C-alpha cells in the first residue's frame, strides 16, 4: 500500500496511489531516466530514443517535420570578354520532412536585383534558364543535385556585371505541375 513514491522502497514508485511497482518501459509513466513517457534513457534499447507528440507513442524514427527543407547554392563567374555574370552551376539540397514521397521538378529563373526577369519574352514574362526533373524523394529522405549551366544558352547574364547583385529563383512543382515552394538564391 502507498500514497506517494516516498512510501515505496528505493527503485520503485507508487502506482495510482495503490501499490509500489518497479518502473518499466511500458508503465505509462515518465520514470527511470526516460526523456519522455516510456521513451529514451533506459527504454532506448527496447522502444527507441524518439517521441512523437502527435500520437503519444514511442517510435524508432523522428516524426516528419511536415515540410520540405530546401537549400540552394550557386557557382558563378564573370565573362572575360564582357564582364557579365556567368552561371556555372546550382546545387539544390532537399530534406523531405513530409510523410510521403515527393516527385519534383525545378524551374530556374534569373532575376535582376530588383526582381525583374533577365530573360523576358516578348510579353515581359520570365523565361526559365533550366527546367529539371528531380528524382523522387522518399519521406524523411535527403536529396542533393548539382545542375550545370555549361551548355545553357542562358548561362551569361548580359547586362549584369559579375560583381553585381542578382537572383536565381527556383520554383519547385509536383508531378501535376502544382507549385509546392519557391526558393531564391542571391548573388553576392
PyMOL CGO cylinders between C-alpha atoms (Angstrom):
from pymol import cmd
from pymol.cgo import CYLINDER

trace = [
    CYLINDER, 0.00, 0.00, 0.00, 1.23, 3.53, -0.81, 0.3, 1, 1, 1, 1, 1, 1,
    CYLINDER, 1.23, 3.53, -0.81, 0.05, 7.09, -1.36, 0.3, 1, 1, 1, 1, 1, 1,
    CYLINDER, 0.05, 7.09, -1.36, 3.22, 8.70, -2.76, 0.3, 1, 1, 1, 1, 1, 1,
    CYLINDER, 3.22, 8.70, -2.76, 6.54, 7.50, -4.20, 0.3, 1, 1, 1, 1, 1, 1,
    CYLINDER, 6.54, 7.50, -4.20, 8.32, 8.07, -0.84, 0.3, 1, 1, 1, 1, 1, 1,
    CYLINDER, 8.32, 8.07, -0.84, 6.10, 5.34, 0.69, 0.3, 1, 1, 1, 1, 1, 1,
    CYLINDER, 6.10, 5.34, 0.69, 7.83, 2.78, -1.56, 0.3, 1, 1, 1, 1, 1, 1,
    CYLINDER, 7.83, 2.78, -1.56, 11.20, 1.09, -1.31, 0.3, 1, 1, 1, 1, 1, 1,
    CYLINDER, 11.20, 1.09, -1.31, 14.13, 2.50, -3.27, 0.3, 1, 1, 1, 1, 1, 1,
    CYLINDER, 14.13, 2.50, -3.27, 13.83, 1.77, -7.03, 0.3, 1, 1, 1, 1, 1, 1,
    CYLINDER, 13.83, 1.77, -7.03, 10.03, 1.54, -7.05, 0.3, 1, 1, 1, 1, 1, 1,
    CYLINDER, 10.03, 1.54, -7.05, 7.22, 4.07, -7.42, 0.3, 1, 1, 1, 1, 1, 1,
    CYLINDER, 7.22, 4.07, -7.42, 3.65, 4.40, -6.14, 0.3, 1, 1, 1, 1, 1, 1,
    CYLINDER, 3.65, 4.40, -6.14, 1.29, 3.24, -8.89, 0.3, 1, 1, 1, 1, 1, 1,
    CYLINDER, 1.29, 3.24, -8.89, -2.12, 5.01, -8.79, 0.3, 1, 1, 1, 1, 1, 1,
    CYLINDER, -2.12, 5.01, -8.79, -1.75, 5.58, -5.02, 0.3, 1, 1, 1, 1, 1, 1,
    CYLINDER, -1.75, 5.58, -5.02, -2.36, 1.87, -4.52, 0.3, 1, 1, 1, 1, 1, 1,
    CYLINDER, -2.36, 1.87, -4.52, 0.78, -0.25, -4.67, 0.3, 1, 1, 1, 1, 1, 1,
    CYLINDER, 0.78, -0.25, -4.67, 4.54, 0.00, -5.12, 0.3, 1, 1, 1, 1, 1, 1,
    CYLINDER, 4.54, 0.00, -5.12, 5.83, -1.10, -8.53, 0.3, 1, 1, 1, 1, 1, 1,
    CYLINDER, 5.83, -1.10, -8.53, 9.18, -1.33, -10.26, 0.3, 1, 1, 1, 1, 1, 1,
    CYLINDER, 9.18, -1.33, -10.26, 9.45, 1.10, -13.24, 0.3, 1, 1, 1, 1, 1, 1,
    CYLINDER, 9.45, 1.10, -13.24, 9.24, -0.45, -16.72, 0.3, 1, 1, 1, 1, 1, 1,
    CYLINDER, 9.24, -0.45, -16.72, 9.35, 0.87, -20.29, 0.3, 1, 1, 1, 1, 1, 1,
    CYLINDER, 9.35, 0.87, -20.29, 5.63, 0.34, -20.77, 0.3, 1, 1, 1, 1, 1, 1,
    CYLINDER, 5.63, 0.34, -20.77, 4.12, 1.51, -17.48, 0.3, 1, 1, 1, 1, 1, 1,
    CYLINDER, 4.12, 1.51, -17.48, 2.74, 4.75, -18.93, 0.3, 1, 1, 1, 1, 1, 1,
    CYLINDER, 2.74, 4.75, -18.93, 4.84, 6.98, -16.62, 0.3, 1, 1, 1, 1, 1, 1,
    CYLINDER, 4.84, 6.98, -16.62, 7.94, 9.10, -17.16, 0.3, 1, 1, 1, 1, 1, 1,
    CYLINDER, 7.94, 9.10, -17.16, 10.33, 7.48, -14.70, 0.3, 1, 1, 1, 1, 1, 1,
    CYLINDER, 10.33, 7.48, -14.70, 13.80, 5.93, -14.61, 0.3, 1, 1, 1, 1, 1, 1,
    CYLINDER, 13.80, 5.93, -14.61, 15.89, 8.17, -16.85, 0.3, 1, 1, 1, 1, 1, 1,
    CYLINDER, 15.89, 8.17, -16.85, 13.30, 8.36, -19.65, 0.3, 1, 1, 1, 1, 1, 1,
    CYLINDER, 13.30, 8.36, -19.65, 13.28, 11.52, -21.76, 0.3, 1, 1, 1, 1, 1, 1,
    CYLINDER, 13.28, 11.52, -21.76, 9.51, 11.18, -22.20, 0.3, 1, 1, 1, 1, 1, 1,
    CYLINDER, 9.51, 11.18, -22.20, 6.82, 8.69, -21.17, 0.3, 1, 1, 1, 1, 1, 1,
    CYLINDER, 6.82, 8.69, -21.17, 8.29, 5.21, -21.81, 0.3, 1, 1, 1, 1, 1, 1,
    CYLINDER, 8.29, 5.21, -21.81, 10.81, 6.64, -24.33, 0.3, 1, 1, 1, 1, 1, 1,
    CYLINDER, 10.81, 6.64, -24.33, 14.51, 7.43, -24.24, 0.3, 1, 1, 1, 1, 1, 1,
    CYLINDER, 14.51, 7.43, -24.24, 17.04, 6.73, -21.50, 0.3, 1, 1, 1, 1, 1, 1,
    CYLINDER, 17.04, 6.73, -21.50, 16.83, 3.14, -20.27, 0.3, 1, 1, 1, 1, 1, 1,
    CYLINDER, 16.83, 3.14, -20.27, 13.99, 2.48, -22.73, 0.3, 1, 1, 1, 1, 1, 1,
    CYLINDER, 13.99, 2.48, -22.73, 16.02, 3.39, -25.83, 0.3, 1, 1, 1, 1, 1, 1,
    CYLINDER, 16.02, 3.39, -25.83, 17.09, -0.22, -26.48, 0.3, 1, 1, 1, 1, 1, 1,
    CYLINDER, 17.09, -0.22, -26.48, 13.52, -1.54, -26.36, 0.3, 1, 1, 1, 1, 1, 1,
    CYLINDER, 13.52, -1.54, -26.36, 11.39, 1.37, -27.59, 0.3, 1, 1, 1, 1, 1, 1,
    CYLINDER, 11.39, 1.37, -27.59, 13.66, 3.81, -29.43, 0.3, 1, 1, 1, 1, 1, 1,
    CYLINDER, 13.66, 3.81, -29.43, 15.01, 7.20, -28.48, 0.3, 1, 1, 1, 1, 1, 1,
    CYLINDER, 15.01, 7.20, -28.48, 12.39, 9.45, -30.06, 0.3, 1, 1, 1, 1, 1, 1,
    CYLINDER, 12.39, 9.45, -30.06, 8.91, 10.52, -29.05, 0.3, 1, 1, 1, 1, 1, 1,
    CYLINDER, 8.91, 10.52, -29.05, 6.14, 11.53, -31.44, 0.3, 1, 1, 1, 1, 1, 1,
    CYLINDER, 6.14, 11.53, -31.44, 3.87, 14.06, -29.77, 0.3, 1, 1, 1, 1, 1, 1,
    CYLINDER, 3.87, 14.06, -29.77, 1.16, 13.58, -32.40, 0.3, 1, 1, 1, 1, 1, 1,
    CYLINDER, 1.16, 13.58, -32.40, 0.25, 10.07, -31.25, 0.3, 1, 1, 1, 1, 1, 1,
    CYLINDER, 0.25, 10.07, -31.25, 1.90, 9.91, -27.80, 0.3, 1, 1, 1, 1, 1, 1,
    CYLINDER, 1.90, 9.91, -27.80, 3.73, 6.69, -28.71, 0.3, 1, 1, 1, 1, 1, 1,
    CYLINDER, 3.73, 6.69, -28.71, 7.38, 5.71, -28.92, 0.3, 1, 1, 1, 1, 1, 1,
    CYLINDER, 7.38, 5.71, -28.92, 8.95, 5.37, -32.37, 0.3, 1, 1, 1, 1, 1, 1,
    CYLINDER, 8.95, 5.37, -32.37, 12.36, 4.41, -33.67, 0.3, 1, 1, 1, 1, 1, 1,
    CYLINDER, 12.36, 4.41, -33.67, 12.44, 7.35, -36.09, 0.3, 1, 1, 1, 1, 1, 1,
    CYLINDER, 12.44, 7.35, -36.09, 11.69, 11.01, -35.71, 0.3, 1, 1, 1, 1, 1, 1,
    CYLINDER, 11.69, 11.01, -35.71, 8.30, 12.30, -36.72, 0.3, 1, 1, 1, 1, 1, 1,
    CYLINDER, 8.30, 12.30, -36.72, 8.36, 14.06, -40.11, 0.3, 1, 1, 1, 1, 1, 1,
    CYLINDER, 8.36, 14.06, -40.11, 8.54, 17.84, -39.81, 0.3, 1, 1, 1, 1, 1, 1,
    CYLINDER, 8.54, 17.84, -39.81, 5.65, 18.29, -42.24, 0.3, 1, 1, 1, 1, 1, 1,
    CYLINDER, 5.65, 18.29, -42.24, 7.68, 20.42, -44.67, 0.3, 1, 1, 1, 1, 1, 1,
    CYLINDER, 7.68, 20.42, -44.67, 10.38, 20.34, -47.29, 0.3, 1, 1, 1, 1, 1, 1,
    CYLINDER, 10.38, 20.34, -47.29, 13.65, 21.92, -46.20, 0.3, 1, 1, 1, 1, 1, 1,
    CYLINDER, 13.65, 21.92, -46.20, 15.29, 23.25, -49.37, 0.3, 1, 1, 1, 1, 1, 1,
    CYLINDER, 15.29, 23.25, -49.37, 18.72, 24.88, -49.71, 0.3, 1, 1, 1, 1, 1, 1,
    CYLINDER, 18.72, 24.88, -49.71, 20.32, 26.48, -52.76, 0.3, 1, 1, 1, 1, 1, 1,
    CYLINDER, 20.32, 26.48, -52.76, 23.95, 27.32, -53.51, 0.3, 1, 1, 1, 1, 1, 1,
    CYLINDER, 23.95, 27.32, -53.51, 25.42, 28.51, -56.79, 0.3, 1, 1, 1, 1, 1, 1,
    CYLINDER, 25.42, 28.51, -56.79, 28.77, 28.68, -58.52, 0.3, 1, 1, 1, 1, 1, 1,
    CYLINDER, 28.77, 28.68, -58.52, 29.16, 31.83, -60.63, 0.3, 1, 1, 1, 1, 1, 1,
    CYLINDER, 29.16, 31.83, -60.63, 31.81, 33.74, -62.52, 0.3, 1, 1, 1, 1, 1, 1,
    CYLINDER, 31.81, 33.74, -62.52, 32.43, 36.66, -64.83, 0.3, 1, 1, 1, 1, 1, 1,
    CYLINDER, 32.43, 36.66, -64.83, 32.86, 36.72, -68.60, 0.3, 1, 1, 1, 1, 1, 1,
    CYLINDER, 32.86, 36.72, -68.60, 36.41, 37.71, -69.59, 0.3, 1, 1, 1, 1, 1, 1,
    CYLINDER, 36.41, 37.71, -69.59, 35.07, 39.40, -72.75, 0.3, 1, 1, 1, 1, 1, 1,
    CYLINDER, 35.07, 39.40, -72.75, 32.09, 41.38, -71.47, 0.3, 1, 1, 1, 1, 1, 1,
    CYLINDER, 32.09, 41.38, -71.47, 32.41, 41.36, -67.68, 0.3, 1, 1, 1, 1, 1, 1,
    CYLINDER, 32.41, 41.36, -67.68, 28.85, 39.97, -67.48, 0.3, 1, 1, 1, 1, 1, 1,
    CYLINDER, 28.85, 39.97, -67.48, 27.85, 37.50, -64.80, 0.3, 1, 1, 1, 1, 1, 1,
    CYLINDER, 27.85, 37.50, -64.80, 28.12, 33.82, -65.73, 0.3, 1, 1, 1, 1, 1, 1,
    CYLINDER, 28.12, 33.82, -65.73, 26.21, 30.96, -64.12, 0.3, 1, 1, 1, 1, 1, 1,
    CYLINDER, 26.21, 30.96, -64.12, 28.29, 27.80, -63.70, 0.3, 1, 1, 1, 1, 1, 1,
    CYLINDER, 28.29, 27.80, -63.70, 26.03, 25.59, -61.59, 0.3, 1, 1, 1, 1, 1, 1,
    CYLINDER, 26.03, 25.59, -61.59, 23.27, 25.49, -59.00, 0.3, 1, 1, 1, 1, 1, 1,
    CYLINDER, 23.27, 25.49, -59.00, 23.18, 22.91, -56.19, 0.3, 1, 1, 1, 1, 1, 1,
    CYLINDER, 23.18, 22.91, -56.19, 19.80, 22.00, -54.71, 0.3, 1, 1, 1, 1, 1, 1,
    CYLINDER, 19.80, 22.00, -54.71, 19.57, 20.22, -51.35, 0.3, 1, 1, 1, 1, 1, 1,
    CYLINDER, 19.57, 20.22, -51.35, 16.23, 18.84, -50.17, 0.3, 1, 1, 1, 1, 1, 1,
    CYLINDER, 16.23, 18.84, -50.17, 15.36, 17.23, -46.83, 0.3, 1, 1, 1, 1, 1, 1,
    CYLINDER, 15.36, 17.23, -46.83, 11.88, 15.70, -47.17, 0.3, 1, 1, 1, 1, 1, 1,
    CYLINDER, 11.88, 15.70, -47.17, 10.08, 16.19, -43.85, 0.3, 1, 1, 1, 1, 1, 1,
    CYLINDER, 10.08, 16.19, -43.85, 6.73, 15.24, -45.36, 0.3, 1, 1, 1, 1, 1, 1,
    CYLINDER, 6.73, 15.24, -45.36, 5.08, 11.92, -44.57, 0.3, 1, 1, 1, 1, 1, 1,
    CYLINDER, 5.08, 11.92, -44.57, 5.05, 10.95, -48.25, 0.3, 1, 1, 1, 1, 1, 1,
    CYLINDER, 5.05, 10.95, -48.25, 7.37, 10.51, -51.21, 0.3, 1, 1, 1, 1, 1, 1,
    CYLINDER, 7.37, 10.51, -51.21, 7.53, 13.59, -53.44, 0.3, 1, 1, 1, 1, 1, 1,
    CYLINDER, 7.53, 13.59, -53.44, 8.20, 13.90, -57.16, 0.3, 1, 1, 1, 1, 1, 1,
    CYLINDER, 8.20, 13.90, -57.16, 9.50, 17.36, -58.00, 0.3, 1, 1, 1, 1, 1, 1,
    CYLINDER, 9.50, 17.36, -58.00, 10.77, 19.39, -60.89, 0.3, 1, 1, 1, 1, 1, 1,
    CYLINDER, 10.77, 19.39, -60.89, 12.79, 22.59, -60.53, 0.3, 1, 1, 1, 1, 1, 1,
    CYLINDER, 12.79, 22.59, -60.53, 12.21, 25.55, -62.84, 0.3, 1, 1, 1, 1, 1, 1,
    CYLINDER, 12.21, 25.55, -62.84, 15.10, 28.04, -62.60, 0.3, 1, 1, 1, 1, 1, 1,
    CYLINDER, 15.10, 28.04, -62.60, 14.81, 31.73, -63.48, 0.3, 1, 1, 1, 1, 1, 1,
    CYLINDER, 14.81, 31.73, -63.48, 17.34, 34.59, -63.40, 0.3, 1, 1, 1, 1, 1, 1,
    CYLINDER, 17.34, 34.59, -63.40, 16.23, 37.93, -61.94, 0.3, 1, 1, 1, 1, 1, 1,
    CYLINDER, 16.23, 37.93, -61.94, 17.87, 41.32, -61.53, 0.3, 1, 1, 1, 1, 1, 1,
    CYLINDER, 17.87, 41.32, -61.53, 18.44, 42.59, -58.01, 0.3, 1, 1, 1, 1, 1, 1,
    CYLINDER, 18.44, 42.59, -58.01, 15.06, 44.39, -58.35, 0.3, 1, 1, 1, 1, 1, 1,
    CYLINDER, 15.06, 44.39, -58.35, 13.28, 41.13, -59.24, 0.3, 1, 1, 1, 1, 1, 1,
    CYLINDER, 13.28, 41.13, -59.24, 12.88, 41.83, -62.96, 0.3, 1, 1, 1, 1, 1, 1,
    CYLINDER, 12.88, 41.83, -62.96, 13.35, 38.99, -65.49, 0.3, 1, 1, 1, 1, 1, 1,
    CYLINDER, 13.35, 38.99, -65.49, 16.83, 38.74, -67.00, 0.3, 1, 1, 1, 1, 1, 1,
    CYLINDER, 16.83, 38.74, -67.00, 15.38, 36.73, -69.92, 0.3, 1, 1, 1, 1, 1, 1,
    CYLINDER, 15.38, 36.73, -69.92, 11.91, 38.15, -70.65, 0.3, 1, 1, 1, 1, 1, 1,
    CYLINDER, 11.91, 38.15, -70.65, 9.86, 37.01, -73.63, 0.3, 1, 1, 1, 1, 1, 1,
    CYLINDER, 9.86, 37.01, -73.63, 8.00, 39.46, -75.94, 0.3, 1, 1, 1, 1, 1, 1,
    CYLINDER, 8.00, 39.46, -75.94, 5.30, 39.91, -73.30, 0.3, 1, 1, 1, 1, 1, 1,
    CYLINDER, 5.30, 39.91, -73.30, 7.78, 40.53, -70.46, 0.3, 1, 1, 1, 1, 1, 1,
    CYLINDER, 7.78, 40.53, -70.46, 7.23, 37.11, -68.90, 0.3, 1, 1, 1, 1, 1, 1,
    CYLINDER, 7.23, 37.11, -68.90, 10.33, 35.49, -67.40, 0.3, 1, 1, 1, 1, 1, 1,
    CYLINDER, 10.33, 35.49, -67.40, 11.79, 32.64, -69.48, 0.3, 1, 1, 1, 1, 1, 1,
    CYLINDER, 11.79, 32.64, -69.48, 13.37, 29.80, -67.50, 0.3, 1, 1, 1, 1, 1, 1,
    CYLINDER, 13.37, 29.80, -67.50, 17.10, 29.09, -67.67, 0.3, 1, 1, 1, 1, 1, 1,
    CYLINDER, 17.10, 29.09, -67.67, 16.52, 25.39, -66.98, 0.3, 1, 1, 1, 1, 1, 1,
    CYLINDER, 16.52, 25.39, -66.98, 13.62, 23.05, -66.29, 0.3, 1, 1, 1, 1, 1, 1,
    CYLINDER, 13.62, 23.05, -66.29, 14.93, 19.98, -64.44, 0.3, 1, 1, 1, 1, 1, 1,
    CYLINDER, 14.93, 19.98, -64.44, 13.12, 16.82, -63.33, 0.3, 1, 1, 1, 1, 1, 1,
    CYLINDER, 13.12, 16.82, -63.33, 14.37, 15.78, -59.89, 0.3, 1, 1, 1, 1, 1, 1,
    CYLINDER, 14.37, 15.78, -59.89, 14.41, 12.21, -58.59, 0.3, 1, 1, 1, 1, 1, 1,
    CYLINDER, 14.41, 12.21, -58.59, 11.65, 11.05, -56.25, 0.3, 1, 1, 1, 1, 1, 1,
    CYLINDER, 11.65, 11.05, -56.25, 12.46, 11.81, -52.62, 0.3, 1, 1, 1, 1, 1, 1,
    CYLINDER, 12.46, 11.81, -52.62, 11.15, 9.37, -50.01, 0.3, 1, 1, 1, 1, 1, 1,
    CYLINDER, 11.15, 9.37, -50.01, 9.65, 10.55, -46.73, 0.3, 1, 1, 1, 1, 1, 1,
    CYLINDER, 9.65, 10.55, -46.73, 12.48, 11.52, -44.35, 0.3, 1, 1, 1, 1, 1, 1,
    CYLINDER, 12.48, 11.52, -44.35, 14.85, 11.22, -47.32, 0.3, 1, 1, 1, 1, 1, 1,
    CYLINDER, 14.85, 11.22, -47.32, 17.57, 13.63, -48.40, 0.3, 1, 1, 1, 1, 1, 1,
    CYLINDER, 17.57, 13.63, -48.40, 18.46, 14.64, -51.94, 0.3, 1, 1, 1, 1, 1, 1,
    CYLINDER, 18.46, 14.64, -51.94, 21.24, 16.72, -53.50, 0.3, 1, 1, 1, 1, 1, 1,
    CYLINDER, 21.24, 16.72, -53.50, 21.60, 17.60, -57.17, 0.3, 1, 1, 1, 1, 1, 1,
    CYLINDER, 21.60, 17.60, -57.17, 24.01, 19.93, -58.92, 0.3, 1, 1, 1, 1, 1, 1,
    CYLINDER, 24.01, 19.93, -58.92, 22.72, 21.40, -62.18, 0.3, 1, 1, 1, 1, 1, 1,
    CYLINDER, 22.72, 21.40, -62.18, 25.41, 22.53, -64.62, 0.3, 1, 1, 1, 1, 1, 1,
    CYLINDER, 25.41, 22.53, -64.62, 24.72, 25.52, -66.86, 0.3, 1, 1, 1, 1, 1, 1,
    CYLINDER, 24.72, 25.52, -66.86, 27.80, 24.81, -69.07, 0.3, 1, 1, 1, 1, 1, 1,
    CYLINDER, 27.80, 24.81, -69.07, 25.66, 24.12, -72.17, 0.3, 1, 1, 1, 1, 1, 1,
    CYLINDER, 25.66, 24.12, -72.17, 22.87, 26.58, -71.46, 0.3, 1, 1, 1, 1, 1, 1,
    CYLINDER, 22.87, 26.58, -71.46, 22.24, 29.41, -73.92, 0.3, 1, 1, 1, 1, 1, 1,
    CYLINDER, 22.24, 29.41, -73.92, 21.15, 31.49, -70.92, 0.3, 1, 1, 1, 1, 1, 1,
    CYLINDER, 21.15, 31.49, -70.92, 24.38, 30.98, -68.95, 0.3, 1, 1, 1, 1, 1, 1,
    CYLINDER, 24.38, 30.98, -68.95, 25.63, 34.54, -69.49, 0.3, 1, 1, 1, 1, 1, 1,
    CYLINDER, 25.63, 34.54, -69.49, 23.54, 37.22, -67.79, 0.3, 1, 1, 1, 1, 1, 1,
    CYLINDER, 23.54, 37.22, -67.79, 24.11, 40.02, -70.34, 0.3, 1, 1, 1, 1, 1, 1,
    CYLINDER, 24.11, 40.02, -70.34, 23.85, 43.47, -68.84, 0.3, 1, 1, 1, 1, 1, 1,
    CYLINDER, 23.85, 43.47, -68.84, 24.58, 42.28, -65.29, 0.3, 1, 1, 1, 1, 1, 1,
    CYLINDER, 24.58, 42.28, -65.29, 28.15, 42.77, -64.08, 0.3, 1, 1, 1, 1, 1, 1,
    CYLINDER, 28.15, 42.77, -64.08, 29.79, 39.74, -62.49, 0.3, 1, 1, 1, 1, 1, 1,
    CYLINDER, 29.79, 39.74, -62.49, 30.09, 41.54, -59.15, 0.3, 1, 1, 1, 1, 1, 1,
    CYLINDER, 30.09, 41.54, -59.15, 26.54, 42.99, -59.22, 0.3, 1, 1, 1, 1, 1, 1,
    CYLINDER, 26.54, 42.99, -59.22, 23.62, 41.67, -57.22, 0.3, 1, 1, 1, 1, 1, 1,
    CYLINDER, 23.62, 41.67, -57.22, 21.20, 39.31, -58.98, 0.3, 1, 1, 1, 1, 1, 1,
    CYLINDER, 21.20, 39.31, -58.98, 18.97, 36.36, -58.08, 0.3, 1, 1, 1, 1, 1, 1,
    CYLINDER, 18.97, 36.36, -58.08, 18.19, 32.83, -59.12, 0.3, 1, 1, 1, 1, 1, 1,
    CYLINDER, 18.19, 32.83, -59.12, 14.57, 31.96, -58.36, 0.3, 1, 1, 1, 1, 1, 1,
    CYLINDER, 14.57, 31.96, -58.36, 13.63, 28.27, -58.31, 0.3, 1, 1, 1, 1, 1, 1,
    CYLINDER, 13.63, 28.27, -58.31, 10.04, 27.08, -58.46, 0.3, 1, 1, 1, 1, 1, 1,
    CYLINDER, 10.04, 27.08, -58.46, 9.51, 23.55, -57.16, 0.3, 1, 1, 1, 1, 1, 1,
    CYLINDER, 9.51, 23.55, -57.16, 6.48, 21.88, -58.74, 0.3, 1, 1, 1, 1, 1, 1,
    CYLINDER, 6.48, 21.88, -58.74, 4.99, 18.43, -58.25, 0.3, 1, 1, 1, 1, 1, 1,
    CYLINDER, 4.99, 18.43, -58.25, 4.17, 15.84, -60.92, 0.3, 1, 1, 1, 1, 1, 1,
    CYLINDER, 4.17, 15.84, -60.92, 0.89, 17.64, -61.68, 0.3, 1, 1, 1, 1, 1, 1,
    CYLINDER, 0.89, 17.64, -61.68, 2.69, 21.00, -62.11, 0.3, 1, 1, 1, 1, 1, 1,
    CYLINDER, 2.69, 21.00, -62.11, 1.31, 22.39, -58.84, 0.3, 1, 1, 1, 1, 1, 1,
    CYLINDER, 1.31, 22.39, -58.84, 3.66, 24.93, -57.23, 0.3, 1, 1, 1, 1, 1, 1,
    CYLINDER, 3.66, 24.93, -57.23, 4.95, 23.43, -53.96, 0.3, 1, 1, 1, 1, 1, 1,
    CYLINDER, 4.95, 23.43, -53.96, 7.55, 26.01, -52.95, 0.3, 1, 1, 1, 1, 1, 1,
    CYLINDER, 7.55, 26.01, -52.95, 9.68, 28.86, -54.31, 0.3, 1, 1, 1, 1, 1, 1,
    CYLINDER, 9.68, 28.86, -54.31, 13.25, 29.50, -53.16, 0.3, 1, 1, 1, 1, 1, 1,
    CYLINDER, 13.25, 29.50, -53.16, 15.64, 32.31, -54.11, 0.3, 1, 1, 1, 1, 1, 1,
    CYLINDER, 15.64, 32.31, -54.11, 19.45, 32.44, -54.14, 0.3, 1, 1, 1, 1, 1, 1,
    CYLINDER, 19.45, 32.44, -54.14, 21.01, 35.91, -54.20, 0.3, 1, 1, 1, 1, 1, 1,
    CYLINDER, 21.01, 35.91, -54.20, 24.45, 36.93, -55.51, 0.3, 1, 1, 1, 1, 1, 1,
    CYLINDER, 24.45, 36.93, -55.51, 26.63, 38.01, -53.69, 0.3, 1, 1, 1, 1, 1, 1,
]
cmd.load_cgo(trace, "trace")
